[in-house]
Amino acid sequence: MFSLNKTVMLLIDVQGQLAQLMYEKDKLFKSLQIMIQGMKILGVPIIWMEQIPKNLGPTSEEISQYMTGNTPIEKFSFSCCGEPLFMDKFEKTGRSQVLLTGIETHICVFQTGYDLIQKGCKVQVITDCVSSRTKENKEIGIQRITRAGGEASSLEMIFFELMRAAQGDQFKQIVKLIK
């Protein structure tokens, strides 16, 4: 089980034209919007990554509008762990339970998850908050993460796992988000 004080969310590469080509793009964007808002309600830090933005473009407006007060970290490696600025920011959170979101599931999301698992982190890939250009690549990316030792989860599942109980203001706000 993940806990609020140990969890961090990664938002990986939801950028430009590539984001528009994702399998079930509209569902992905809606889920990411809810996920980001929920993490903010719960006080879970979000690390925002962009793959070579001068080539791929900035994060899609549908997503970046929810990231006010946060700045993306540029990367060239497929795995976020190959970017020293990411590793520095990640280590400074002091957290070891990682929620993977973004694109593409079989490339950057998988490689990041694999590397974090190798570093001893607990990883959950949020299946409704990741995608690839094809359904098959999305599925194989999720399978590879789980075979490497990560877990598959969904945004509703992780919200309730982190809250643990149906009480309090955060619970009321989260329920409004997902209804």
C-alpha positions in Angstrom: 0.0 0.0 0.0 1.2 3.5 -0.9 1.0 6.3 1.7 0.6 10.0 1.3 3.9 11.0 2.9 6.0 8.6 0.7 4.3 9.1 -2.7 5.4 11.3 -5.7 3.7 11.5 -9.1 5.6 11.7 -12.4 4.0 13.4 -15.4 6.0 12.2 -18.4 6.1 13.8 -21.8 2.5 14.6 -22.7 3.6 16.9 -25.4 2.8 18.4 -28.8 1.6 16.4 -31.8 2.7 13.1 -30.2 0.2 13.6 -27.4 -2.6 14.0 -30.0 -1.7 10.6 -31.5 -2.3 8.6 -28.3 -4.6 5.6 -28.1 -7.9 6.9 -26.5 -6.4 10.4 -26.2 -9.5 12.0 -24.8 -9.8 9.5 -22.0 -6.1 9.9 -21.3 -6.4 13.7 -21.0 -9.5 13.6 -18.8 -7.9 11.0 -16.5 -4.6 13.1 -16.3 -6.6 16.2 -15.5 -8.4 14.4 -12.6 -5.1 12.8 -11.4 -3.3 16.1 -11.3 -6.1 17.8 -9.4 -6.4 14.9 -7.0 -2.7 14.8 -6.2 -2.8 18.6 -5.5 -5.7 18.1 -3.1 -3.8 15.3 -1.4 -0.5 17.2 -1.2 1.4 14.7 -3.3 4.3 16.3 -5.2 4.3 16.1 -9.0 7.5 16.0 -11.1 6.8 17.2 -14.6 9.0 16.0 -17.5 9.3 17.0 -21.1 11.2 15.1 -23.8 13.2 17.5 -25.9 10.5 20.2 -26.0 12.2 22.2 -28.8 11.5 19.2 -31.0 8.3 17.7 -29.6 6.7 20.9 -28.4 5.5 21.9 -25.0 3.1 19.9 -22.8 -0.4 19.8 -24.2 -2.5 22.8 -23.0 -5.2 20.3 -21.8 -2.7 19.1 -19.2 -0.3 22.1 -18.6 -3.2 24.3 -17.5 -3.4 22.2 -14.4 0.3 22.5 -13.7 0.4 26.1 -12.5 3.2 26.8 -10.1 5.2 23.9 -11.5 7.9 23.9 -14.1 8.8 21.0 -16.5 12.2 19.5 -16.5 13.7 18.9 -20.0 15.2 15.5 -20.8 16.9 13.8 -23.6 17.1 10.2 -22.2 14.0 8.1 -22.5 14.1 7.3 -18.8 13.6 10.2 -16.5 16.4 8.7 -14.4 18.9 9.5 -17.1 18.3 13.2 -16.4 20.4 14.6 -13.5 17.9 17.4 -12.8 15.2 14.9 -12.4 17.2 12.7 -10.1 18.1 15.7 -8.0 14.5 16.8 -7.7 13.3 13.3 -7.1 15.8 12.6 -4.4 15.0 15.9 -2.7 11.4 14.8 -2.3 12.6 12.0 0.0 9.9 9.8 -1.4 10.2 6.2 -2.7 6.7 5.4 -3.9 6.2 6.5 -7.5 3.1 7.0 -9.5 3.8 6.8 -13.3 1.7 8.8 -15.7 2.2 10.1 -19.2 3.4 8.8 -22.6 4.5 6.6 -24.2 3.9 3.7 -21.9 6.2 1.3 -23.8 9.1 3.7 -24.0 9.6 6.6 -21.5 7.1 5.4 -18.9 8.4 1.8 -19.0 12.1 2.8 -18.9 11.5 5.3 -16.0 9.6 2.7 -14.1 12.2 0.0 -14.7 15.0 2.2 -13.5 13.2 3.4 -10.4 12.4 -0.3 -9.5 16.1 -1.1 -9.9 16.8 1.8 -7.5 14.6 0.2 -4.9 11.5 2.3 -5.4 7.9 1.0 -5.3 6.2 1.9 -8.6 2.6 1.9 -9.7 1.7 2.6 -13.3 -1.6 4.4 -13.4 -3.2 2.6 -16.3 -5.8 5.2 -17.2 -3.2 7.9 -17.0 -0.7 6.4 -19.5 -0.9 5.7 -23.2 1.0 4.9 -26.4 0.1 5.4 -30.1 -1.3 1.8 -30.2 -3.3 -0.2 -27.6 -0.8 -3.0 -28.0 2.2 -0.8 -27.0 0.3 0.6 -24.1 -0.5 -2.9 -22.8 3.0 -4.3 -23.3 4.4 -1.3 -21.5 2.2 -2.0 -18.5 3.0 -5.7 -18.6 6.8 -5.0 -18.7 6.5 -2.7 -15.7 4.5 -5.2 -13.7 6.9 -8.1 -14.6 9.8 -5.9 -13.5 8.2 -5.6 -10.0 5.9 -2.6 -10.4 2.1 -2.7 -10.0 -0.8 -1.6 -12.2 -3.3 0.7 -10.6 -6.0 3.3 -11.7 -6.6 6.8 -10.6 -9.6 5.9 -8.5 -7.8 3.0 -6.9 -4.8 5.2 -5.9 -6.9 8.0 -4.6 -8.7 5.7 -2.2 -5.5 3.8 -1.3 -3.8 7.1 -0.3 -6.8 8.4 1.6 -7.5 5.2 3.5 -10.9 6.4 4.9 -14.1 7.9 3.7 -13.9 11.0 5.8 -12.5 14.6 5.8 -12.3 17.5 3.4 -9.9 15.8 1.1 -12.2 12.8 0.7 -15.1 15.2 -0.2 -13.0 17.0 -2.8 -11.8 13.8 -4.4 -15.3 12.4 -4.6 -16.4 15.6 -6.4 -13.6 15.2 -8.8 -14.3 11.6 -9.8 -18.1 11.9 -10.0 
